[in-house]
Amino acid sequence: MRADMLTSILNELNGTSADIEASGIISTDGLIMAAVLPQGLDEDRLGAMSAAMLSLGDRTSQELARGGLEQVLIKGAKGYVLMTYAGNEAVLTVMAKPNAKLGLIFLDVKRAAESVAALI
């Protein structure tokens, strides 16, 4: 039941912008809780990469005295990966197109992360 509600949040998030290609809710230890991914994208790989990047981001933020980590943004030639905490136990990972309007995506992701945090 909870997985269905999480998937519903992801479907709504993906529907808010044509620039969002995929999204997932991942536990902080890398396990997929829910995902809306295109065919060919491996859920386990998304979970592992998200957990690794979040861990590295946390450590970097602390070591460089930047305060608590809020989000990680990766820009590649083929698009963006945005990770943001959704409560204390989960992270919301979103993949977006290279020409995405990031301001709108940040706002939509923040709202979705708040909805996820309220469920978990």
N, C-alpha and C positions, 0 to 999 in steps of 0.2 A: 504494500500500500504506500509506504513512504517513498519507495523507489519510483512508483508511478507519479507521485506528487513532484518529486525532484525532476523527473523527465518532463513533466508538464511545464515546469519553470524554464527548463532548457529550450523546449519547443517554442515557448513564448519569446524568450530571449533571441533565439535564432530568427524568429519571424519579425523582430523589430527592425532589422537592417539586412539588406541584401549583401552587405559587406561581411557579415559573420558567416563563416564557412563551417564551423564546428564548435562544440562546447562540451564540457564535461565537469562533473563534480567529483573531486578526488579527495579521499581521506589524506591527512597529512603524512601517513606512512605509505602512500602511493596506490591504494586500492580504489578502483573505480566504483563510485556509488551510483552514478547515472551518467549517461553520455548520449549525445546526438551527434554522430560522426558520419562523414561520407564513407562510402564503401572503400575498402582498401586501407583505411587508417586503423592501426592496431590499438585497441583500448589499453592493453597492458603496457605498451610502449608509452602512450600518452600519460598514463598514471606514473610510471617510473620516472619519466623525464620531468614531469611536474613536481614530483616530490624532491628530486635531486636539485632542480633549479630553486625551489623554495628554500631548501636547506642552505644552499649556497648564498642565496639572497639574504636570508636571516643572519647568517654569519658575517657577511660583508657589511650589512647595515649596522650590526653591533660593533664590529672591529673598527669601523670608520666613524663611529659615534654619530650615526645618522638617525638614531631612534629606532622604534619598532618598525619592522617591515610592513608596508601596506600593500605593495604590488610589485610585480616583476614584468617588465615589458621587453620583448625581444623583437627586433626588426631584422627581417631577412629579405633577400631579393624577391621572394615570392609571397611576402606578407608578414603579418605580425602574430605573435603569441603573447597573450596577456594573462597573467595569473594574479588573482587577488584572493585574500582570505575571505571565507564565508563562515564566520564564527571561528571558534578556536580549534575545531576538529576537521575542517574541510577547506579546500581551495577550489575556486571556480576558474577553470582554464578556458580561454576563448581563442580561436584561430580566426584571423580576419584577412581580407584581401589587401594587397599592397597599396591600393589607392583609397583605403577606408578612411572615413571621417572619424578620427579617434576620439574627439570630444564627445560625440554622440554615443559612441561605443562605451567609453568610460562611464557615462551616466547610466546607460542601460545595464552594464555589468554591475555597477554599484547597487542598483535596485534589485537585480537578480540575486546578488550575494546576500543582501539583507533578507530577502525571502527565504533563501536557503538556510541562513543562520537561524531564522525563526523556527524552521522545521526540525533542525538537528538537535 
